[in-house]
Amino acid sequence: MGGNSRFARILEPGNIGKLKTRNRIIKTASGTSFVEPTGFISDRMIAYYENLARGGVGLLIVESCGVEYPLGVQHPPVQLHLDDDRYIPSYRLLTEAVHKQGCPVFIQFQHAGPWNPTGKLPKRDTRASSTLTAEELPGGRFDVPRGLSHDEIAVYIDIWVKAIERAARAGFDGCEINGSSCHFINTFFSRIWNKRDDEYGPQTLENRARFLSDVIREAKRRTGEGFTITCLYNVAEYGHPRATTFAEGVGFAKYLAAAGAEAIQVRAHDYHHRDGMLQPDRFIYPEPPAD
């Protein structure tokens, strides 16, 4: 470490809940697009993650995986989706390869919701917390969504939890639930999207965090204590008068922790930029964007 004690703890063992890691280096859920167009894990993807584990990383988080297909992905067919039991054996090959290198492995789950970042998604029954008109959309990279009925919310909680159950059966040590950017779950967190008048509405921070909290609670109930559940959400949003403030984002954390999240990772989102603040390196290369 070059004698720099500021970074000495990076190589010390760590833990997330009961999960032990050999160091504190985490490969986040950045993507490869190495999945087969059929939805099965490719040999190339297995080799990629196996080599990262062999290199000594403390925890691998396998890239963004849709809980529903095709509605749950924004990059078909090169995005993972674990929406059917038939994919489990394929994913198990990946987890076994990583575990042989002494490394725990998570998978990140997400649902695209109204986000259409490339503008090339086929016309589909786009869903979100609430119905918005085209004029109400916070930018041009979104499809007009219809809001879920109260009964459909229960259906979608089950869709999320079934995907998490499949991950546990495939040998993953845990998962990261992605409620950030402008994905499906963020349409509950954000007052830009959420216009509901029930217990999932924008009236309180607890209501706004309720969908993700319910997913966490039910996933913990079905998978048991041996499966680690973490979450990712926007701690702040920018570029809109109803954007989530930093204070609100901090306030969400206590509800997610109470639901059983064993770690929390945060992002921010800017509605003026195609990818928000998902890839901040784009803000400075080759030069800052106009906005």
Protein Blocks (a to p, Z undefined) as FASTA:
>chain_A
ZZpaklmmmmpccdehjbccfbfcdcdfbdfklacfkopacfklmmmmmmmmmnopabdc
dddddfbdfklpcbdckbccdfbfklmmmmmmmmmmmmmnopacddddddeklacfkopa
ccdddddfbdcdfklpgcjkbccdddddfklmmmmmmmmmmmmmmmmmnopabdcddfeh
jbfklmmmpmklmmcfbfkbckbmklmmmmmmmmmmmmmmmnojmbccdddddfbdehia
kbccfklmmmmmmmmmmnopabdcdddddfkbfnlmmlmmlmmccbdcfZZ
